[in-house]
Amino acid sequence: MVLLVTSQTLIDQGVTMLYAVEATADDPGPSLLTIPVLVAGQQHWLNIQRGLTRVYRGNLTESYGMAGPAVLEQLDALLRVALDL
């Protein structure tokens, strides 16, 4: 399971390779680079420490909707820290 972090403009233009952050069901333990999220009513963690993943659009089969503003704000901040932006 992944959360796409590619800009909406590129997604709309049909770019085939997208960037994402993996969401795992396994608790990574205490870490400054994880964000807890609920996906379909189940707890998952976005683990920024694993870095960005390239995803082929053709492999995406399901959508669980958009992440909420609080998750996106945390994700933005952690990506800036992790990527030294």
N, C-alpha and C positions, 0 to 999 in steps of 0.2 A: 504494500500500500504506500502511496506517495502523495505528497502535496505539491502540486505544480507551482513553481515560482517564476516561470517564464512570463513575460509581459503579455497582457491580453491582446495587444496589437499583433504580436507574433503568432499567438494562438489563432486569432481570427484570420490571419493571412495564410494559414495552412502549413506553417513550418513543420517539418517531419520530426526533428529532434528537439525535445523540450528539456528544460531543467526542472528538477524536483528535489525535494528533501524526503527521505524515507521516514515513514511512520511505522514504528514497531510496537507489538503488543507486549514485548518483554521490557520490564522496568529496568532502565539502565543504572539505577541507583543514583546517589547524589551527584549531580553534575550541574554546572552553570550553563551548559550548552544544550539543555533539553527543555522542551515545552510539552506539558501534559495537554492532551486534546481528547475530546470524546468523538468517536467515529461510530455512527450507527448504534449509539448507546453504550459502546465499549471504550474503556480507557486505552489510549495509545500514547506514545511519546514521539515527538519530532526530535531527532537526534542530529543537531547541527554538527556535532563532532565528527560524524561520518562524512561530512562534506556534501557537495551537490552531486546529484546523480543525473546522468543523461538518460532520457527515456524516449523510445521510439513511439510516436503517436499511435501507430497501428497496434501496439501492445496494450493500449489503454482500453479497458473493457467496461468499467463501471465508474459512475460518478457519485460521490457522497455529498455533493454540494460544495459551496464555498466556505472557507474558514471565516470565522467571525473577526470583527475589527480588533479585538483584544489579542487574538492569536497572531494576526498579521502584524500588529505593532510589535509584539514580542519577537516574532520571527525576523522582522526587519532589523531590530536592535541586535539580536544575536548574530545575524549574518554580517552586520557591520563589524562586530567585535571579532568574529571568527576569520573574516576575510581582510581585516585591518583596513576598512574603508573609512 
